[in-house]
Amino acid sequence: MDKELLATRKYRVGYEVRTERYFVGDDEQPIVMKSAYLPSGDYIGNPRLANFLIRRKGITPEKAKPSHNVCSIGFCEAENKWYGWSHRAIFGFGVGSVAKEGDCVVTSGWTEEYLKEHPEEDLSLPIGFEAKSLGDAQRMAVAFAESVS
């Protein structure tokens, strides 16, 4: 799928919205989409999500892993919390957050068959895991984002 950059609008709060035309196939009309990116080129999502995360919540988005191509976690300095999200859900974790039965952080989101072949993909946390540091809270945000993606 080829794409063409039509316009870029940069926002002072730290992201840009690109209007792009995607060429799907020879017989189909191109699709025009607006998408939000960090200045580094990391994809955030649609402009509405970027506005919510950055302007309204004060979250600084980043990728959960360097190999990822979408920002799905971020830190909110005002709340001293790490957030994880997808297009389905968002949740914040701080020092003292605890993983309880039924929470998204205790399930990986992958099928058992897949995890047997790829155990390294299981980022779920045990029930009772408590964030004792911001690093632990970040780990919870990553587990949440992986579970709801």
N, CA, C and O atoms as a GROMACS GRO file, in nm:
protein
  596
    1MET      N    1   0.085  -0.116   0.000
    1MET     CA    2   0.000   0.000   0.000
    1MET      C    3   0.091   0.124   0.000
    1MET      O    4   0.173   0.142   0.090
    2ASP      N    5   0.075   0.206  -0.099
    2ASP     CA    6   0.152   0.330  -0.109
    2ASP      C    7   0.074   0.442  -0.041
    2ASP      O    8  -0.048   0.439  -0.031
    3LYS      N    9   0.151   0.542   0.005
    3LYS     CA   10   0.084   0.659   0.063
    3LYS      C   11   0.156   0.785   0.020
    3LYS      O   12   0.273   0.785  -0.018
    4GLU      N   13   0.079   0.894   0.026
    4GLU     CA   14   0.130   1.025  -0.013
    4GLU      C   15   0.096   1.123   0.098
    4GLU      O   16  -0.020   1.131   0.140
    5LEU      N   17   0.195   1.198   0.145
    5LEU     CA   18   0.172   1.299   0.247
    5LEU      C   19   0.112   1.424   0.181
    5LEU      O   20   0.172   1.482   0.091
    6LEU      N   21  -0.006   1.463   0.227
    6LEU     CA   22  -0.074   1.580   0.170
    6LEU      C   23  -0.049   1.706   0.252
    6LEU      O   24  -0.034   1.814   0.195
    7ALA      N   25  -0.045   1.693   0.384
    7ALA     CA   26  -0.027   1.810   0.472
    7ALA      C   27   0.018   1.765   0.609
    7ALA      O   28  -0.006   1.651   0.650
    8THR      N   29   0.083   1.856   0.680
    8THR     CA   30   0.126   1.831   0.818
    8THR      C   31   0.094   1.954   0.901
    8THR      O   32   0.127   2.067   0.862
    9ARG      N   33   0.031   1.932   1.015
    9ARG     CA   34   0.004   2.042   1.109
    9ARG      C   35   0.071   2.008   1.241
    9ARG      O   36   0.041   1.906   1.303
   10LYS      N   37   0.163   2.094   1.283
   10LYS     CA   38   0.238   2.072   1.407
   10LYS      C   39   0.173   2.148   1.521
   10LYS      O   40   0.133   2.264   1.506
   11TYR      N   41   0.162   2.081   1.635
   11TYR     CA   42   0.104   2.141   1.755
   11TYR      C   43   0.215   2.167   1.857
   11TYR      O   44   0.306   2.086   1.872
   12ARG      N   45   0.206   2.278   1.927
   12ARG     CA   46   0.308   2.316   2.025
   12ARG      C   47   0.322   2.217   2.139
   12ARG      O   48   0.427   2.209   2.202
   13VAL      N   49   0.217   2.142   2.166
   13VAL     CA   50   0.220   2.050   2.280
   13VAL      C   51   0.297   1.921   2.250
   13VAL      O   52   0.312   1.836   2.338
   14GLY      N   53   0.347   1.906   2.127
   14GLY     CA   54   0.439   1.795   2.103
   14GLY      C   55   0.394   1.686   2.010
   14GLY      O   56   0.447   1.574   2.017
   15TYR      N   57   0.300   1.713   1.923
   15TYR     CA   58   0.264   1.613   1.822
   15TYR      C   59   0.226   1.683   1.693
   15TYR      O   60   0.209   1.805   1.689
   16GLU      N   61   0.214   1.605   1.589
   16GLU     CA   62   0.171   1.659   1.460
   16GLU      C   63   0.066   1.570   1.400
   16GLU      O   64   0.063   1.449   1.423
   17VAL      N   65  -0.022   1.631   1.321
   17VAL     CA   66  -0.126   1.557   1.251
   17VAL      C   67  -0.092   1.562   1.103
   17VAL      O   68  -0.077   1.668   1.043
   18ARG      N   69  -0.082   1.444   1.046
   18ARG     CA   70  -0.051   1.432   0.904
   18ARG      C   71  -0.176   1.388   0.828
   18ARG      O   72  -0.246   1.295   0.869
   19THR      N   73  -0.203   1.456   0.718
   19THR     CA   74  -0.309   1.414   0.628
   19THR      C   75  -0.240   1.335   0.518
   19THR      O   76  -0.154   1.386   0.447
   20GLU      N   77  -0.281   1.208   0.505
   20GLU     CA   78  -0.214   1.118   0.410
   20GLU      C   79  -0.317   1.052   0.319
   20GLU      O   80  -0.429   1.022   0.360
   21ARG      N   81  -0.276   1.030   0.197
   21ARG     CA   82  -0.360   0.960   0.100
   21ARG      C   83  -0.299   0.821   0.079
   21ARG      O   84  -0.181   0.807   0.046
   22TYR      N   85  -0.382   0.719   0.100
   22TYR     CA   86  -0.339   0.580   0.084
   22TYR      C   87  -0.397   0.524  -0.044
   22TYR      O   88  -0.517   0.538  -0.072
   23PHE      N   89  -0.313   0.460  -0.122
   23PHE     CA   90  -0.355   0.396  -0.245
   23PHE      C   91  -0.366   0.247  -0.219
   23PHE      O   92  -0.265   0.178  -0.203
   24VAL      N   93  -0.489   0.197  -0.213
   24VAL     CA   94  -0.515   0.059  -0.174
   24VAL      C   95  -0.495  -0.036  -0.290
   24VAL      O   96  -0.422  -0.135  -0.277
   25GLY      N   97  -0.558  -0.009  -0.401
   25GLY     CA   98  -0.547  -0.097  -0.518
   25GLY      C   99  -0.569  -0.018  -0.645
   25GLY      O  100  -0.610   0.098  -0.641
   26ASP      N  101  -0.541  -0.080  -0.757
   26ASP     CA  102  -0.552  -0.011  -0.885
   26ASP      C  103  -0.695   0.030  -0.918
   26ASP      O  104  -0.718   0.134  -0.980
   27ASP      N  105  -0.792  -0.051  -0.875
   27ASP     CA  106  -0.930  -0.026  -0.912
   27ASP      C  107  -1.008   0.054  -0.807
   27ASP      O  108  -1.124   0.088  -0.830
   28GLU      N  109  -0.946   0.083  -0.695
   28GLU     CA  110  -1.019   0.148  -0.586
   28GLU      C  111  -0.977   0.294  -0.569
   28GLU      O  112  -0.866   0.334  -0.605
   29GLN      N  113  -1.069   0.371  -0.514
   29GLN     CA  114  -1.041   0.512  -0.484
   29GLN      C  115  -0.941   0.518  -0.368
   29GLN      O  116  -0.946   0.434  -0.278
   30PRO      N  117  -0.851   0.615  -0.370
   30PRO     CA  118  -0.759   0.630  -0.256
   30PRO      C  119  -0.835   0.672  -0.131
   30PRO      O  120  -0.943   0.730  -0.138
   31ILE      N  121  -0.776   0.642  -0.016
   31ILE     CA  122  -0.833   0.675   0.114
   31ILE      C  123  -0.751   0.789   0.173
   31ILE      O  124  -0.628   0.782   0.174
   32VAL      N  125  -0.817   0.893   0.221
   32VAL     CA  126  -0.748   1.004   0.287
   32VAL      C  127  -0.774   0.992   0.437
   32VAL      O  128  -0.888   0.983   0.481
   33MET      N  129  -0.665   0.994   0.515
   33MET     CA  130  -0.675   0.980   0.660
   33MET      C  131  -0.590   1.086   0.729
   33MET      O  132  -0.489   1.131   0.676
   34LYS      N  133  -0.634   1.124   0.849
   34LYS     CA  134  -0.555   1.210   0.935
   34LYS      C  135  -0.505   1.124   1.051
   34LYS      O  136  -0.583   1.053   1.115
   35SER      N  137  -0.376   1.130   1.077
   35SER     CA  138  -0.314   1.051   1.182
   35SER      C  139  -0.219   1.138   1.262
   35SER      O  140  -0.158   1.231   1.208
   36ALA      N  141  -0.206   1.107   1.391
   36ALA     CA  142  -0.118   1.183   1.480
   36ALA      C  143   0.012   1.107   1.504
   36ALA      O  144   0.013   0.986   1.523
   37TYR      N  145   0.121   1.184   1.504
   37TYR     CA  146   0.255   1.128   1.524
   37TYR      C  147   0.333   1.217   1.621
   37TYR      O  148   0.306   1.336   1.633
   38LEU      N  149   0.430   1.157   1.689
   38LEU     CA  150   0.528   1.234   1.764
   38LEU      C  151   0.626   1.293   1.664
   38LEU      O  152   0.636   1.244   1.552
   39PRO      N  153   0.700   1.397   1.701
   39PRO     CA  154   0.800   1.452   1.609
   39PRO      C  155   0.902   1.348   1.563
   39PRO      O  156   0.960   1.361   1.455
   40SER      N  157   0.925   1.244   1.644
   40SER     CA  158   1.019   1.136   1.609
   40SER      C  159   0.964   1.047   1.498
   40SER      O  160   1.037   0.966   1.441
   41GLY      N  161   0.834   1.062   1.468
   41GLY     CA  162   0.771   0.979   1.366
   41GLY      C  163   0.693   0.862   1.424
   41GLY      O  164   0.631   0.787   1.348
   42ASP      N  165   0.694   0.846   1.556
   42ASP     CA  166   0.617   0.737   1.619
   42ASP      C  167   0.468   0.767   1.612
   42ASP      O  168   0.424   0.877   1.644
   43TYR      N  169   0.391   0.668   1.570
   43TYR     CA  170   0.247   0.681   1.551
   43TYR      C  171   0.176   0.682   1.686
   43TYR      O  172   0.202   0.596   1.770
   44ILE      N  173   0.087   0.777   1.706
   44ILE     CA  174   0.007   0.784   1.828
   44ILE      C  175  -0.131   0.725   1.804
   44ILE      O  176  -0.179   0.643   1.883
   45GLY      N  177  -0.195   0.765   1.696
   45GLY     CA  178  -0.331   0.720   1.666
   45GLY      C  179  -0.403   0.830   1.590
   45GLY      O  180  -0.340   0.910   1.521
   46ASN      N  181  -0.534   0.834   1.604
   46ASN     CA  182  -0.608   0.940   1.536
   46ASN      C  183  -0.591   1.072   1.613
   46ASN      O  184  -0.552   1.070   1.730
   47PRO      N  185  -0.619   1.184   1.549
   47PRO     CA  186  -0.599   1.314   1.615
   47PRO      C  187  -0.678   1.331   1.745
   47PRO      O  188  -0.632   1.398   1.837
   48ARG      N  189  -0.794   1.271   1.752
   48ARG     CA  190  -0.876   1.281   1.874
   48ARG      C  191  -0.806   1.213   1.992
   48ARG      O  192  -0.806   1.266   2.103
   49LEU      N  193  -0.747   1.095   1.968
   49LEU     CA  194  -0.675   1.025   2.073
   49LEU      C  195  -0.553   1.106   2.117
   49LEU      O  196  -0.528   1.120   2.236
   50ALA      N  197  -0.478   1.159   2.021
   50ALA     CA  198  -0.360   1.240   2.055
   50ALA      C  199  -0.398   1.361   2.138
   50ALA      O  200  -0.331   1.392   2.236
   51ASN      N  201  -0.505   1.428   2.102
   51ASN     CA  202  -0.553   1.544   2.178
   51ASN      C  203  -0.589   1.502   2.320
   51ASN      O  204  -0.552   1.570   2.416
   52PHE      N  205  -0.660   1.393   2.335
   52PHE     CA  206  -0.700   1.345   2.468
   52PHE      C  207  -0.577   1.312   2.553
   52PHE      O  208  -0.566   1.358   2.666
   53LEU      N  209  -0.485   1.234   2.497
   53LEU     CA  210  -0.368   1.190   2.573
   53LEU      C  211  -0.278   1.307   2.612
   53LEU      O  212  -0.243   1.323   2.729
   54ILE      N  213  -0.242   1.389   2.516
   54ILE     CA  214  -0.139   1.490   2.536
   54ILE      C  215  -0.195   1.620   2.596
   54ILE      O  216  -0.143   1.671   2.695
   55ARG      N  217  -0.300   1.672   2.535
   55ARG     CA  218  -0.351   1.802   2.581
   55ARG      C  219  -0.440   1.790   2.704
   55ARG      O  220  -0.426   1.867   2.798
   56ARG      N  221  -0.530   1.694   2.703
   56ARG     CA  222  -0.626   1.684   2.814
   56ARG      C  223  -0.570   1.612   2.935
   56ARG      O  224  -0.590   1.655   3.048
   57LYS      N  225  -0.497   1.500   2.912
   57LYS     CA  226  -0.446   1.420   3.024
   57LYS      C  227  -0.303   1.454   3.062
   57LYS      O  228  -0.260   1.422   3.173
   58GLY      N  229  -0.228   1.519   2.973
   58GLY     CA  230  -0.089   1.551   3.004
   58GLY      C  231   0.005   1.432   2.998
   58GLY      O  232   0.108   1.430   3.065
   59ILE      N  233  -0.031   1.334   2.917
   59ILE     CA  234   0.049   1.212   2.904
   59ILE      C  235   0.151   1.230   2.792
   59ILE      O  236   0.118   1.283   2.686
   60THR      N  237   0.273   1.186   2.815
   60THR     CA  238   0.376   1.185   2.713
   60THR      C  239   0.382   1.046   2.653
   60THR      O  240   0.435   0.954   2.716
   61PRO      N  241   0.328   1.026   2.531
   61PRO     CA  242   0.322   0.892   2.473
   61PRO      C  243   0.460   0.838   2.432
   61PRO      O  244   0.551   0.914   2.396
   62GLU      N  245   0.472   0.706   2.439
   62GLU     CA  246   0.591   0.638   2.389
   62GLU      C  247   0.555   0.494   2.354
   62GLU      O  248   0.448   0.445   2.389
   63LYS      N  249   0.646   0.429   2.284
   63LYS     CA  250   0.625   0.290   2.248
   63LYS      C  251   0.659   0.201   2.367
   63LYS      O  252   0.753   0.229   2.441
   64ALA      N  253   0.582   0.094   2.386
   64ALA     CA  254   0.608   0.001   2.495
   64ALA      C  255   0.738  -0.075   2.474
   64ALA      O  256   0.807  -0.109   2.571
   65LYS      N  257   0.773  -0.101   2.350
   65LYS     CA  258   0.898  -0.169   2.313
   65LYS      C  259   0.954  -0.097   2.191
   65LYS      O  260   0.878  -0.046   2.109
   66PRO      N  261   1.086  -0.092   2.178
   66PRO     CA  262   1.144  -0.028   2.059
   66PRO      C  263   1.097  -0.090   1.928
   66PRO      O  264   1.091  -0.021   1.826
   67SER      N  265   1.065  -0.218   1.930
   67SER     CA  266   1.022  -0.287   1.807
   67SER      C  267   0.878  -0.254   1.768
   67SER      O  268   0.837  -0.284   1.656
   68HIS      N  269   0.803  -0.193   1.857
   68HIS     CA  270   0.664  -0.158   1.826
   68HIS      C  271   0.658  -0.040   1.730
   68HIS      O  272   0.753   0.038   1.718
   69ASN      N  273   0.544  -0.027   1.662
   69ASN     CA  274   0.529   0.086   1.570
   69ASN      C  275   0.416   0.180   1.613
   69ASN      O  276   0.382   0.273   1.539
   70VAL      N  277   0.358   0.156   1.730
   70VAL     CA  278   0.249   0.240   1.781
   70VAL      C  279   0.277   0.274   1.928
   70VAL      O  280   0.317   0.186   2.005
   71CYS      N  281   0.257   0.398   1.966
   71CYS     CA  282   0.269   0.438   2.107
   71CYS      C  283   0.150   0.381   2.183
   71CYS      O  284   0.035   0.403   2.145
   72SER      N  285   0.177   0.308   2.291
   72SER     CA  286   0.068   0.249   2.368
   72SER      C  287   0.084   0.268   2.518
   72SER      O  288   0.001   0.221   2.596
   73ILE      N  289   0.191   0.337   2.560
   73ILE     CA  290   0.209   0.372   2.700
   73ILE      C  291   0.257   0.517   2.708
   73ILE      O  292   0.300   0.574   2.608
   74GLY      N  293   0.249   0.573   2.827
   74GLY     CA  294   0.300   0.708   2.845
   74GLY      C  295   0.294   0.750   2.990
   74GLY      O  296   0.218   0.694   3.069
   75PHE      N  297   0.376   0.848   3.024
   75PHE     CA  298   0.385   0.897   3.161
   75PHE      C  299   0.311   1.028   3.176
   75PHE      O  300   0.320   1.116   3.091
   76CYS      N  301   0.238   1.040   3.286
   76CYS     CA  302   0.169   1.164   3.322
   76CYS      C  303   0.238   1.219   3.446
   76CYS      O  304   0.221   1.168   3.556
   77GLU      N  305   0.316   1.324   3.426
   77GLU     CA  306   0.394   1.383   3.535
   77GLU      C  307   0.304   1.442   3.643
   77GLU      O  308   0.335   1.430   3.762
   78ALA      N  309   0.193   1.505   3.605
   78ALA     CA  310   0.103   1.568   3.702
   78ALA      C  311   0.044   1.466   3.798
   78ALA      O  312   0.022   1.498   3.915
   79GLU      N  313   0.017   1.346   3.751
   79GLU     CA  314  -0.042   1.242   3.835
   79GLU      C  315   0.062   1.144   3.888
   79GLU      O  316   0.032   1.062   3.974
   80ASN      N  317   0.185   1.152   3.835
   80ASN     CA  318   0.292   1.059   3.870
   80ASN      C  319   0.248   0.915   3.842
   80ASN      O  320   0.267   0.825   3.925
   81LYS      N  321   0.190   0.896   3.723
   81LYS     CA  322   0.138   0.765   3.682
   81LYS      C  323   0.183   0.730   3.541
   81LYS      O  324   0.204   0.818   3.457
   82TRP      N  325   0.196   0.601   3.519
   82TRP     CA  326   0.214   0.547   3.384
   82TRP      C  327   0.079   0.500   3.334
   82TRP      O  328   0.004   0.436   3.407
   83TYR      N  329   0.049   0.531   3.209
   83TYR     CA  330  -0.075   0.488   3.147
   83TYR      C  331  -0.046   0.389   3.036
   83TYR      O  332   0.055   0.398   2.966
   84GLY      N  333  -0.136   0.294   3.021
   84GLY     CA  334  -0.136   0.202   2.908
   84GLY      C  335  -0.269   0.216   2.838
   84GLY      O  336  -0.371   0.242   2.902
   85TRP      N  337  -0.271   0.198   2.705
   85TRP     CA  338  -0.396   0.212   2.631
   85TRP      C  339  -0.392   0.139   2.499
   85TRP      O  340  -0.287   0.094   2.452
   86SER      N  341  -0.508   0.130   2.441
   86SER     CA  342  -0.528   0.088   2.302
   86SER      C  343  -0.650   0.166   2.254
   86SER      O  344  -0.697   0.258   2.322
   87HIS      N  345  -0.701   0.129   2.140
   87HIS     CA  346  -0.824   0.192   2.091
   87HIS      C  347  -0.944   0.150   2.175
   87HIS      O  348  -1.052   0.208   2.161
   88ARG      N  349  -0.928   0.050   2.261
   88ARG     CA  350  -1.038  -0.002   2.341
   88ARG      C  351  -1.046   0.055   2.483
   88ARG      O  352  -1.156   0.072   2.536
   89ALA      N  353  -0.930   0.083   2.545
   89ALA     CA  354  -0.931   0.120   2.686
   89ALA      C  355  -0.803   0.196   2.723
   89ALA      O  356  -0.704   0.192   2.650
   90ILE      N  357  -0.809   0.264   2.838
   90ILE     CA  358  -0.692   0.334   2.893
   90ILE      C  359  -0.700   0.321   3.044
   90ILE      O  360  -0.807   0.326   3.103
   91PHE      N  361  -0.582   0.305   3.108
   91PHE     CA  362  -0.580   0.298   3.253
   91PHE      C  363  -0.444   0.344   3.303
   91PHE      O  364  -0.342   0.322   3.238
   92GLY      N  365  -0.444   0.408   3.421
   92GLY     CA  366  -0.321   0.459   3.481
   92GLY      C  367  -0.277   0.379   3.601
   92GLY      O  368  -0.360   0.326   3.676
   93PHE      N  369  -0.145   0.370   3.619
   93PHE     CA  370  -0.085   0.292   3.728
   93PHE      C  371   0.020   0.376   3.797
   93PHE      O  372   0.105   0.437   3.733
   94GLY      N  373   0.013   0.378   3.928
   94GLY     CA  374   0.112   0.450   4.007
   94GLY      C  375   0.170   0.361   4.114
   94GLY      O  376   0.134   0.243   4.124
   95VAL      N  377   0.259   0.416   4.194
   95VAL     CA  378   0.314   0.341   4.306
   95VAL      C  379   0.198   0.302   4.397
   95VAL      O  380   0.116   0.386   4.433
   96GLY      N  381   0.192   0.175   4.434
   96GLY     CA  382   0.082   0.124   4.516
   96GLY      C  383  -0.027   0.052   4.438
   96GLY      O  384  -0.112  -0.013   4.498
   97SER      N  385  -0.025   0.061   4.306
   97SER     CA  386  -0.124  -0.011   4.225
   97SER      C  387  -0.100  -0.161   4.241
   97SER      O  388   0.015  -0.207   4.244
   98VAL      N  389  -0.209  -0.237   4.252
   98VAL     CA  390  -0.199  -0.382   4.275
   98VAL      C  391  -0.278  -0.455   4.166
   98VAL      O  392  -0.389  -0.415   4.131
   99ALA      N  393  -0.220  -0.562   4.114
   99ALA     CA  394  -0.287  -0.648   4.015
   99ALA      C  395  -0.383  -0.742   4.087
   99ALA      O  396  -0.342  -0.822   4.172
  100LYS      N  397  -0.510  -0.732   4.050
  100LYS     CA  398  -0.612  -0.816   4.113
  100LYS      C  399  -0.669  -0.914   4.010
  100LYS      O  400  -0.656  -0.894   3.889
  101GLU      N  401  -0.731  -1.019   4.061
  101GLU     CA  402  -0.794  -1.117   3.973
  101GLU      C  403  -0.898  -1.046   3.885
  101GLU      O  404  -0.980  -0.969   3.935
  102GLY      N  405  -0.894  -1.075   3.755
  102GLY     CA  406  -0.986  -1.013   3.660
  102GLY      C  407  -0.931  -0.888   3.595
  102GLY      O  408  -0.986  -0.842   3.495
  103ASP      N  409  -0.823  -0.832   3.648
  103ASP     CA  410  -0.762  -0.714   3.586
  103ASP      C  411  -0.695  -0.753   3.455
  103ASP      O  412  -0.649  -0.866   3.438
  104CYS      N  413  -0.690  -0.658   3.364
  104CYS     CA  414  -0.626  -0.683   3.234
  104CYS      C  415  -0.477  -0.713   3.246
  104CYS      O  416  -0.423  -0.784   3.162
  105VAL      N  417  -0.411  -0.661   3.348
  105VAL     CA  418  -0.267  -0.682   3.361
  105VAL      C  419  -0.230  -0.826   3.395
  105VAL      O  420  -0.114  -0.865   3.382
  106VAL      N  421  -0.328  -0.907   3.439
  106VAL     CA  422  -0.297  -1.046   3.474
  106VAL      C  423  -0.327  -1.143   3.361
  106VAL      O  424  -0.312  -1.264   3.377
  107THR      N  425  -0.369  -1.091   3.246
  107THR     CA  426  -0.387  -1.173   3.126
  107THR      C  427  -0.307  -1.111   3.013
  107THR      O  428  -0.290  -0.989   3.006
  108SER      N  429  -0.257  -1.195   2.925
  108SER     CA  430  -0.169  -1.145   2.819
  108SER      C  431  -0.243  -1.094   2.697
  108SER      O  432  -0.191  -1.009   2.624
  109GLY      N  433  -0.362  -1.143   2.674
  109GLY     CA  434  -0.433  -1.108   2.551
  109GLY      C  435  -0.403  -1.206   2.437
  109GLY      O  436  -0.468  -1.201   2.334
  110TRP      N  437  -0.304  -1.293   2.456
  110TRP     CA  438  -0.270  -1.393   2.354
  110TRP      C  439  -0.338  -1.525   2.390
  110TRP      O  440  -0.371  -1.548   2.506
  111THR      N  441  -0.358  -1.611   2.291
  111THR     CA  442  -0.414  -1.743   2.317
  111THR      C  443  -0.307  -1.832   2.380
  111THR      O  444  -0.188  -1.809   2.364
  112GLU      N  445  -0.352  -1.934   2.452
  112GLU     CA  446  -0.258  -2.027   2.516
  112GLU      C  447  -0.171  -2.097   2.412
  112GLU      O  448  -0.053  -2.121   2.436
  113GLU      N  449  -0.230  -2.130   2.297
  113GLU     CA  450  -0.154  -2.196   2.190
  113GLU      C  451  -0.039  -2.107   2.142
  113GLU      O  452   0.073  -2.154   2.122
  114TYR      N  453  -0.068  -1.978   2.124
  114TYR     CA  454   0.034  -1.886   2.078
  114TYR      C  455   0.144  -1.872   2.184
  114TYR      O  456   0.263  -1.869   2.151
  115LEU      N  457   0.104  -1.862   2.310
  115LEU     CA  458   0.203  -1.844   2.417
  115LEU      C  459   0.292  -1.965   2.436
  115LEU      O  460   0.406  -1.951   2.481
  116LYS      N  461   0.243  -2.083   2.401
  116LYS     CA  462   0.328  -2.203   2.408
  116LYS      C  463   0.444  -2.191   2.310
  116LYS      O  464   0.556  -2.234   2.340
  117GLU      N  465   0.418  -2.133   2.195
  117GLU     CA  466   0.522  -2.116   2.093
  117GLU      C  467   0.604  -1.989   2.115
  117GLU      O  468   0.719  -1.982   2.072
  118HIS      N  469   0.545  -1.888   2.182
  118HIS     CA  470   0.612  -1.759   2.202
  118HIS      C  471   0.598  -1.713   2.348
  118HIS      O  472   0.532  -1.613   2.374
  119PRO      N  473   0.659  -1.784   2.441
  119PRO     CA  474   0.643  -1.746   2.583
  119PRO      C  475   0.697  -1.607   2.615
  119PRO      O  476   0.655  -1.546   2.714
  120GLU      N  477   0.788  -1.556   2.534
  120GLU     CA  478   0.844  -1.422   2.557
  120GLU      C  479   0.741  -1.312   2.537
  120GLU      O  480   0.762  -1.199   2.580
  121GLU      N  481   0.630  -1.344   2.471
  121GLU     CA  482   0.524  -1.245   2.446
  121GLU      C  483   0.430  -1.227   2.566
  121GLU      O  484   0.348  -1.136   2.567
  122ASP      N  485   0.443  -1.314   2.666
  122ASP     CA  486   0.354  -1.306   2.782
  122ASP      C  487   0.408  -1.202   2.880
  122ASP      O  488   0.503  -1.228   2.954
  123LEU      N  489   0.347  -1.085   2.879
  123LEU     CA  490   0.390  -0.976   2.968
  123LEU      C  491   0.296  -0.962   3.087
  123LEU      O  492   0.305  -0.865   3.163
  124SER      N  493   0.206  -1.059   3.104
  124SER     CA  494   0.109  -1.051   3.214
  124SER      C  495   0.182  -1.059   3.348
  124SER      O  496   0.293  -1.112   3.358
  125LEU      N  497   0.117  -1.006   3.450
  125LEU     CA  498   0.173  -1.002   3.584
  125LEU      C  499   0.095  -1.094   3.676
  125LEU      O  500  -0.024  -1.119   3.652
  126PRO      N  501   0.159  -1.145   3.780
  126PRO     CA  502   0.086  -1.233   3.872
  126PRO      C  503  -0.014  -1.154   3.957
  126PRO      O  504   0.006  -1.036   3.987
  127ILE      N  505  -0.121  -1.221   3.995
  127ILE     CA  506  -0.218  -1.160   4.087
  127ILE      C  507  -0.144  -1.124   4.215
  127ILE      O  508  -0.067  -1.205   4.268
  128GLY      N  509  -0.166  -1.004   4.263
  128GLY     CA  510  -0.098  -0.958   4.384
  128GLY      C  511   0.026  -0.874   4.356
  128GLY      O  512   0.083  -0.816   4.448
  129PHE      N  513   0.067  -0.866   4.229
  129PHE     CA  514   0.182  -0.781   4.195
  129PHE      C  515   0.152  -0.639   4.237
  129PHE      O  516   0.046  -0.586   4.204
  130GLU      N  517   0.245  -0.576   4.309
  130GLU     CA  518   0.226  -0.438   4.353
  130GLU      C  519   0.337  -0.350   4.298
  130GLU      O  520   0.454  -0.386   4.302
  131ALA      N  521   0.298  -0.235   4.247
  131ALA     CA  522   0.396  -0.139   4.196
  131ALA      C  523   0.461  -0.069   4.314
  131ALA      O  524   0.398   0.014   4.381
  132LYS      N  525   0.586  -0.102   4.339
  132LYS     CA  526   0.660  -0.039   4.449
  132LYS      C  527   0.745   0.078   4.401
  132LYS      O  528   0.801   0.152   4.481
  133SER      N  529   0.753   0.094   4.268
  133SER     CA  530   0.829   0.203   4.208
  133SER      C  531   0.760   0.244   4.079
  133SER      O  532   0.668   0.176   4.032
  134LEU      N  533   0.803   0.356   4.021
  134LEU     CA  534   0.747   0.397   3.892
  134LEU      C  535   0.785   0.299   3.782
  134LEU      O  536   0.713   0.285   3.684
  135GLY      N  537   0.898   0.232   3.797
  135GLY     CA  538   0.936   0.127   3.702
  135GLY      C  539   0.836   0.013   3.703
  135GLY      O  540   0.801  -0.040   3.597
  136ASP      N  541   0.791  -0.025   3.822
  136ASP     CA  542   0.687  -0.129   3.833
  136ASP      C  543   0.556  -0.080   3.773
  136ASP      O  544   0.484  -0.157   3.709
  137ALA      N  545   0.523   0.048   3.795
  137ALA     CA  546   0.400   0.105   3.739
  137ALA      C  547   0.408   0.105   3.586
  137ALA      O  548   0.308   0.080   3.518
  138GLN      N  549   0.526   0.134   3.533
  138GLN     CA  550   0.544   0.128   3.387
  138GLN      C  551   0.524  -0.015   3.336
  138GLN      O  552   0.463  -0.036   3.232
  139ARG      N  553   0.575  -0.111   3.411
  139ARG     CA  554   0.557  -0.252   3.374
  139ARG      C  555   0.408  -0.288   3.370
  139ARG      O  556   0.364  -0.363   3.283
  140MET      N  557   0.331  -0.235   3.465
  140MET     CA  558   0.186  -0.259   3.466
  140MET      C  559   0.119  -0.195   3.345
  140MET      O  560   0.029  -0.253   3.286
  141ALA      N  561   0.164  -0.074   3.309
  141ALA     CA  562   0.108  -0.006   3.192
  141ALA      C  563   0.136  -0.085   3.065
  141ALA      O  564   0.049  -0.096   2.978
  142VAL      N  565   0.255  -0.140   3.054
  142VAL     CA  566   0.291  -0.221   2.936
  142VAL      C  567   0.203  -0.347   2.933
  142VAL      O  568   0.150  -0.381   2.827
  143ALA      N  569   0.186  -0.414   3.045
  143ALA     CA  570   0.103  -0.534   3.051
  143ALA      C  571  -0.042  -0.501   3.014
  143ALA      O  572  -0.107  -0.577   2.942
  144PHE      N  573  -0.092  -0.388   3.063
  144PHE     CA  574  -0.228  -0.346   3.030
  144PHE      C  575  -0.242  -0.321   2.882
  144PHE      O  576  -0.336  -0.372   2.819
  145ALA      N  577  -0.151  -0.244   2.824
  145ALA     CA  578  -0.158  -0.210   2.682
  145ALA      C  579  -0.151  -0.336   2.596
  145ALA      O  580  -0.224  -0.348   2.497
  146GLU      N  581  -0.066  -0.430   2.632
  146GLU     CA  582  -0.057  -0.556   2.556
  146GLU      C  583  -0.186  -0.635   2.566
  146GLU      O  584  -0.230  -0.697   2.469
  147SER      N  585  -0.247  -0.634   2.684
  147SER     CA  586  -0.368  -0.712   2.704
  147SER      C  587  -0.488  -0.658   2.627
  147SER      O  588  -0.570  -0.735   2.578
  148VAL      N  589  -0.498  -0.525   2.616
  148VAL     CA  590  -0.616  -0.467   2.552
  148VAL      C  591  -0.596  -0.435   2.403
  148VAL      O  592  -0.687  -0.387   2.337
  149SER      N  593  -0.476  -0.462   2.352
  149SER     CA  594  -0.452  -0.428   2.210
  149SER      C  595  -0.515  -0.529   2.116
  149SER      O  596  -0.504  -0.516   1.994
   0.00000   0.00000   0.00000
